[in-house]
Amino acid sequence: MWKGWRSVAPRTVRSRKPRTSRLCSLAAQCMKESHGEGVCMTSRSLPMNRRAFLAATAAAASVTVAGCAKGDNKAQGGAGTLSSAGWDDPINDLMNGPIAEGFAKQSETTLRPQAAVPFGDFQTRFRTLLAGGQPPDVMRLNDDFLVEVSDKKLSTDLEPYFKESGLDRSAFFPIFDWAKLPSGHRGLVTGTQVRCLFYNKTLFEKEGVPLPPKDWTGDHWSWDDFLAAAKALTKGTDQYGAIISSDTACEEIWPSNNGGPGTFSEDGTKFTLADDPGVEAMQWVADLTLKHHVQPAWGELLPDQAVERLFTSGRAAMILSASSSIAYYADNVKDFEWDLAPVPAKEQQYQTGGVVLYIIPSKAKNPDDAWKYLDYAISEEGGALLAEAGLAVPVNKKAAESLKSPGEYPKNIKLLVPGAEHNKNINSTKATAAAVALYRPQLERVYAGDLTAGKALSDIRGQVESALNV
């Protein structure tokens, strides 16, 4: 089992991508030990407001496995090589490290990744990479931008590769087809970072509160059940029952579970968060603070890593977070037992996971070898490396059986596997980033108690829909 995951503080606010690590990349260390060379990647988490993008420094990692000429790769750094680009996080380390190494042993093709950069920097860089004459052969993409990239014909349709390779779709979770658009299959989902509740088991038992269910069921785990547990676990401002407003996925999870379509309509042209199910759900989230007092005030959640500190110190009994956070809590929770539980159910029981998405740029020099690399990443062997690292659920169902906890906890990590079946991602639009920039400040005013959800979302609806339909 590869143990090259890094302990990273989860990015729970205004981004679905994990926070940059403070630690040296163990993947690079593993390569150094096995090949006598390697680059130790270090990055520094900067104390900054959660409103800002992540800012940190990162060094390049490279896999130096000997190979022979394969394809026309001269523009990309030598014979038998592929170039790749992505942001600095544990998934990137895994794809550039053990998965690339396993692929090289099969294909004698070496992956040479570009320097990993913080997520915020990559967000401003990816358009330049794609529009340039020599983009990388393989590129990780924020799922919010798949439709935009497809519309501009900047990514390759992978459907011909699927047919040629005889790929069996039944071997994958349904999220595999998330990247299938009218213009073709424009990206490859390699895994999903399932969202669920992280809970303090010791605190539940101390307060005599029944534990949440261990599987995806609404029995005895409705919104009302969740609220009752949160109330029983709250002790003034010294101990809070739950924190679910700080994770931006809550604006998709709760409206969807309340029977609505989520943030946007299926065709990406309507701001459906402003419909009745969305308004009701977002007011319910805000009222956990404003009415029931089981969640900290919004201002208390704004400082960097505030939620993480509240949970690790035992002051928050339940938090909504993604599976990419597991390594961090496994490394930093010292004084209590903790575990995973499903999100509470209402009309539905969905979670919104972070999609681990890769594309082959339309101008890639080596698209055929790029496909072979991605095909290995979603194979049972490649996917098992992702599962054994405890970072995410691989899209390959068989590989998902290898999912393991990186430490003593969580005991219930297998909850993540059926969680992939309960996934509902935000509907794609042509202007997701612009829409979010408009409506999220309004939501923050709801959380702070300045506006009702109905007022805030109806007031901004027209502007959001104008952005979606430009």
C-alpha positions in Angstrom: 0.0 0.0 0.0 1.3 3.4 -0.9 1.4 5.8 2.0 2.4 8.9 0.2 -0.6 11.0 1.2 0.1 14.3 2.8 -1.6 15.7 5.8 -3.4 18.7 4.5 -5.8 21.1 6.1 -9.1 20.8 4.2 -10.4 23.8 2.2 -13.9 24.0 3.6 -14.8 27.5 2.5 -15.4 28.9 -0.9 -13.5 26.2 -2.7 -13.9 22.5 -3.2 -10.3 21.9 -3.7 -8.0 20.7 -0.8 -5.7 23.1 1.0 -1.9 23.1 0.2 0.2 20.9 2.5 2.7 22.1 5.1 4.5 18.8 4.8 7.1 17.4 2.4 5.6 15.3 -0.3 6.0 11.7 0.8 5.5 10.6 -2.8 8.7 12.4 -3.8 10.5 10.8 -0.9 9.3 7.4 -2.0 10.7 8.0 -5.5 14.0 9.2 -4.0 14.3 6.1 -2.0 13.5 3.7 -4.9 15.3 5.6 -7.7 18.0 7.5 -5.9 16.6 10.8 -7.0 13.5 12.9 -6.5 12.3 16.3 -5.5 11.0 17.0 -2.0 8.1 19.3 -2.4 7.3 21.7 0.4 4.7 24.4 0.6 3.7 26.8 3.3 0.2 27.5 4.3 -0.1 31.2 4.8 -2.4 32.7 7.4 -4.9 34.6 5.3 -8.6 35.3 5.2 -10.8 32.5 4.0 -12.2 34.9 1.4 -8.9 34.9 -0.5 -7.5 32.2 -2.7 -4.9 29.9 -1.3 -1.4 31.4 -1.6 1.6 29.3 -1.1 4.9 28.2 -2.8 5.5 24.9 -4.5 8.3 23.2 -6.3 8.1 20.9 -9.2 7.9 17.2 -8.9 9.1 14.9 -11.7 9.0 11.2 -12.3 12.3 10.0 -13.8 11.6 6.5 -14.9 13.7 5.4 -17.9 11.8 4.9 -21.1 12.2 4.5 -24.8 10.9 6.7 -27.7 7.2 6.5 -28.1 5.3 9.1 -30.1 6.4 12.6 -31.2 7.4 14.1 -27.9 10.3 16.4 -28.8 8.3 19.6 -28.0 7.4 18.2 -24.6 10.8 17.4 -23.2 12.3 14.4 -24.9 11.5 11.0 -26.3 9.0 8.8 -24.5 7.6 11.5 -22.3 4.3 13.1 -21.5 3.7 16.5 -20.0 1.1 17.3 -17.4 -0.2 20.2 -15.4 -2.2 20.6 -12.2 -2.4 22.4 -8.9 -0.5 21.5 -5.8 -2.4 19.0 -3.6 -2.2 15.3 -2.6 -4.1 14.1 -5.7 -1.5 15.8 -7.9 1.3 14.1 -5.9 -0.4 10.7 -6.5 -0.9 11.2 -10.2 2.6 12.5 -10.7 4.1 9.9 -8.4 2.9 6.3 -7.9 0.3 6.3 -10.7 2.8 7.8 -13.2 5.4 5.3 -12.0 3.0 2.3 -12.5 2.1 3.6 -15.9 5.8 3.9 -16.9 6.5 0.3 -15.9 3.8 -0.8 -18.3 4.4 1.6 -21.2 8.0 2.8 -20.9 6.6 6.4 -21.1 7.7 8.9 -18.5 5.5 11.7 -17.2 7.2 15.1 -16.8 4.8 17.3 -14.8 5.1 21.1 -15.0 5.7 22.8 -11.7 2.8 22.4 -9.4 1.2 25.7 -8.3 -1.4 26.6 -5.6 -5.0 26.2 -6.7 -5.7 29.9 -6.9 -2.7 30.5 -9.2 -3.7 27.6 -11.4 -7.2 29.1 -11.8 -5.7 32.1 -13.5 -3.1 30.0 -15.5 -5.2 27.2 -17.0 -6.7 29.4 -19.8 -3.3 30.5 -20.9 -2.1 26.9 -21.0 -5.0 25.7 -23.1 -5.0 28.7 -25.5 -1.3 28.5 -26.1 0.3 26.6 -29.0 1.9 23.9 -26.8 -0.4 23.0 -23.9 0.4 20.0 -21.7 -0.6 16.6 -22.9 -2.7 15.9 -19.8 -4.3 18.6 -17.6 -6.3 18.6 -14.4 -9.3 20.9 -14.6 -11.6 22.5 -12.1 -14.9 20.8 -12.9 -16.7 24.2 -12.9 -15.0 25.0 -16.2 -15.6 21.9 -18.2 -18.5 23.4 -20.2 -16.5 26.6 -20.9 -13.5 24.6 -22.1 -15.7 22.3 -24.3 -17.5 25.2 -25.9 -14.2 26.8 -26.9 -13.1 23.4 -28.4 -10.1 23.3 -26.1 -10.4 19.7 -24.9 -10.4 16.4 -26.8 -13.5 14.2 -27.1 -12.5 11.0 -25.4 -15.4 8.9 -26.8 -13.3 7.5 -29.8 -10.7 6.3 -27.3 -13.3 4.6 -25.2 -14.6 2.7 -28.2 -11.2 1.8 -29.5 -10.1 0.5 -26.1 -13.3 -1.4 -25.5 -13.8 0.4 -22.2 -16.6 -1.2 -20.1 -18.7 1.6 -18.6 -20.3 -0.9 -16.1 -17.0 -1.1 -14.3 -17.3 2.5 -13.1 -19.5 4.5 -10.8 -22.2 6.6 -12.6 -20.1 9.8 -12.0 -17.9 8.5 -14.8 -20.3 10.0 -17.3 -20.4 13.3 -15.6 -18.1 14.8 -18.2 -20.3 13.6 -21.1 -21.6 16.7 -22.9 -23.6 17.2 -26.1 -20.3 17.8 -27.9 -18.7 14.6 -26.7 -17.0 13.1 -23.6 -14.7 16.1 -22.9 -13.0 15.0 -19.7 -12.2 11.9 -17.6 -13.4 11.6 -14.0 -10.8 9.5 -12.2 -12.3 9.7 -8.7 -14.6 11.6 -6.4 -14.0 13.2 -3.0 -17.2 12.3 -1.2 -18.7 14.7 1.2 -20.1 13.5 4.5 -20.3 14.4 8.2 -17.2 14.0 10.3 -18.3 13.5 13.9 -16.8 13.4 17.3 -17.8 9.9 18.5 -16.4 10.5 22.0 -18.6 13.6 22.4 -21.7 11.8 21.2 -21.1 9.0 23.8 -20.3 11.5 26.6 -23.6 13.4 26.0 -25.6 10.2 25.6 -26.7 11.1 22.0 -27.4 8.2 19.6 -24.7 7.8 17.0 -25.5 8.6 13.4 -26.1 5.7 11.0 -23.1 4.0 9.4 -24.6 3.7 6.0 -26.6 5.9 3.6 -30.1 5.8 5.1 -32.6 8.4 6.2 -33.9 6.1 8.9 -33.5 8.0 12.2 -31.3 10.5 10.3 -33.6 13.1 8.9 -33.0 16.9 9.0 -35.1 16.9 12.2 -33.0 14.0 13.7 -29.8 15.9 12.8 -31.0 19.1 14.4 -32.1 17.2 17.6 -28.6 15.7 17.9 -27.0 19.1 17.3 -29.1 20.7 20.0 -28.2 17.9 22.5 -24.5 18.3 21.7 -24.4 22.1 22.0 -23.2 23.7 25.3 -23.5 27.5 24.8 -20.5 28.9 23.0 -18.1 26.4 24.5 -19.3 23.4 22.4 -21.3 23.5 19.1 -23.4 20.7 17.7 -22.6 21.2 14.0 -20.9 23.3 11.3 -22.3 22.9 7.8 -22.5 26.4 6.4 -18.8 26.9 5.9 -18.5 24.3 3.1 -19.7 25.8 -0.2 -21.1 22.4 -1.2 -23.9 23.1 1.2 -25.6 25.3 -1.3 -25.9 22.3 -3.6 -26.5 19.5 -1.0 -29.3 20.9 1.1 -31.5 22.4 -1.8 -31.1 19.1 -3.7 -32.1 17.1 -0.6 -35.0 19.4 -0.2 -36.4 18.3 -3.6 -35.0 21.0 -5.8 -32.6 20.9 -8.7 -29.7 22.5 -6.8 -27.9 25.7 -7.5 -28.5 25.8 -11.2 -31.0 24.2 -13.6 -30.1 21.2 -15.6 -29.5 23.2 -18.7 -27.3 25.7 -16.8 -29.4 28.8 -17.6 -31.5 29.3 -14.4 -30.5 30.2 -10.9 -32.6 27.6 -9.2 -31.1 28.2 -5.8 -33.6 31.1 -5.7 -36.5 28.7 -6.1 -38.6 27.7 -3.1 -36.6 24.5 -2.2 -33.4 26.4 -2.3 -34.6 29.3 -0.3 -36.1 27.0 2.3 -32.9 25.0 2.6 -30.5 27.9 2.8 -32.7 29.5 5.5 -32.6 26.2 7.4 -28.8 26.2 7.2 -28.6 29.8 8.4 -31.1 29.2 11.2 -28.8 26.6 12.7 -26.9 29.7 13.9 -29.5 32.4 14.0 -32.4 30.5 15.5 -31.2 27.3 17.1 -27.7 28.4 18.1 -26.1 25.0 17.4 -23.7 26.4 14.9 -21.1 29.2 15.5 -21.7 32.7 14.3 -20.6 33.3 10.7 -17.9 35.7 11.8 -16.3 33.0 13.9 -16.0 30.7 10.9 -14.1 33.3 8.7 -10.6 33.1 10.1 -8.2 30.7 8.3 -8.7 27.1 9.4 -11.4 28.1 12.0 -13.5 25.0 11.3 -10.5 22.7 11.5 -9.5 24.1 14.9 -13.0 23.9 16.2 -13.2 20.2 15.3 -9.8 19.1 16.4 -10.1 20.9 19.7 -13.4 19.1 20.4 -15.6 22.2 20.2 -17.6 21.1 17.2 -19.4 17.8 17.3 -20.2 17.5 13.5 -18.8 19.2 10.5 -19.5 18.8 6.8 -16.3 18.1 4.8 -14.9 16.1 1.9 -13.0 12.9 2.0 -9.8 14.7 1.1 -9.8 16.0 4.6 -9.4 12.6 6.2 -5.6 12.5 6.1 -5.5 15.9 7.9 -7.8 14.8 10.7 -6.2 11.4 11.0 -2.9 13.3 11.7 -4.2 16.1 13.9 -7.1 14.7 16.1 -5.3 13.5 19.2 -7.8 13.5 22.1 -11.0 11.7 20.9 -12.5 9.1 18.6 -14.1 10.3 15.4 -15.8 8.8 12.4 -17.9 9.4 9.3 -21.7 9.6 8.8 -23.9 10.3 5.8 -25.5 13.7 5.4 -29.1 13.8 6.8 -31.9 13.1 4.4 -35.1 14.9 3.6 -36.8 14.4 0.2 -33.5 12.9 -1.1 -30.1 12.0 0.4 -27.4 13.4 -1.9 -23.8 14.5 -1.2 -21.9 16.7 -3.6 -18.4 15.4 -4.1 -15.4 17.1 -5.6 -14.8 15.6 -9.1 -11.2 14.7 -9.8 -11.2 15.6 -13.5 -8.6 15.5 -16.2 -8.7 16.6 -19.9 -6.5 16.0 -22.9 -6.2 19.5 -24.5 -7.2 19.6 -28.2 -3.7 20.9 -29.1 -1.8 18.2 -27.1 1.2 16.8 -28.9 0.8 13.3 -27.6 -3.0 12.6 -27.2 -2.7 8.9 -27.7 -0.2 8.3 -25.0 -2.1 10.8 -22.8 -5.1 8.6 -23.1 -3.1 5.5 -22.2 -1.9 7.3 -19.0 -5.4 8.3 -18.0 -6.7 4.8 -18.9 -4.2 3.4 -16.4 -5.3 5.9 -13.8 -8.9 4.6 -14.0 -7.9 0.9 -14.2 -8.2 -1.4 -11.2 -4.5 -1.2 -10.5 -4.2 2.6 -10.9 -7.4 3.3 -9.0 -6.3 1.1 -6.1 -3.4 3.5 -5.5 -5.9 6.3 -5.0 -8.1 4.2 -2.7 -5.2 2.9 -0.6 -4.0 6.5 -0.1 -7.4 7.3 1.5 -7.7 10.4 -0.6 -10.9 9.8 -2.6 -13.1 7.1 -4.1 -11.7 5.9 -7.4 -14.2 5.9 -10.3 -13.4 2.2 -10.8 -15.8 0.1 -8.6 -13.4 -2.8 -8.1 -10.5 -0.4 -7.2 -12.8 1.3 -4.6 -12.8 -1.9 -2.6 -9.2 -1.1 -1.7 -10.2 2.0 0.2 -8.3 2.3 3.5 -8.1 4.8 6.3 -4.7 6.5 6.6 -4.7 6.0 10.3 -6.7 4.5 13.2 -9.7 6.6 12.2 -12.1 6.8 10.6 -13.3 3.3 11.2 -16.3 3.8 8.8 -14.2 4.9 5.8 -16.2 2.3 3.6 -19.1 4.8 3.9 -17.4 6.7 1.1 -17.9 3.9 -1.5 -21.7 3.9 -1.5 -21.4 7.7 -1.1 -20.2 7.8 -4.7 -23.5 6.4 -5.7 -25.3 9.1 -3.8 -23.4 11.8 -5.6 -25.1 14.8 -7.2 -22.7 17.4 -8.6 -23.7 21.0 -9.4 -25.2 21.3 -12.8 -22.7 22.8 -15.3 -23.1 26.2 -16.8 -21.1 28.4 -19.2 -20.4 31.0 -16.4 -20.3 29.2 -13.1 -17.5 31.4 -11.7 -19.2 34.6 -12.6 -22.5 33.4 -11.1 -20.8 32.4 -7.8 -19.1 35.7 -7.5 -22.5 37.3 -7.6 -24.6 35.2 -5.3 -22.2 34.0 -2.7 -21.8 37.4 -1.0 -25.6 37.5 -0.7 -25.5 34.1 1.0 -22.9 35.3 3.5 -25.3 38.1 4.4 -28.0 35.4 5.1 -25.6 33.5 7.3 -24.7 36.7 9.2 -28.4 37.4 9.7 -28.5 40.6 7.6 -31.0 39.3 5.1 -33.5 36.4 4.8 -32.6 33.7 2.2 -35.8 34.7 0.2 -34.8 38.4 0.0 -31.1 37.8 -0.7 -31.6 35.2 -3.4 -34.5 36.8 -5.2 -32.7 40.2 -5.3 -29.6 38.7 -7.0 -31.5 36.2 -9.3 -31.7 38.5 -12.3 -28.0 39.4 -12.3 -27.0 35.7 -11.9 -29.2 34.6 -14.8 -27.9 37.4 -17.0 -24.4 36.1 -16.3 -25.4 32.5 -17.1 -27.0 33.5 -20.4 -24.4 35.9 -21.9 
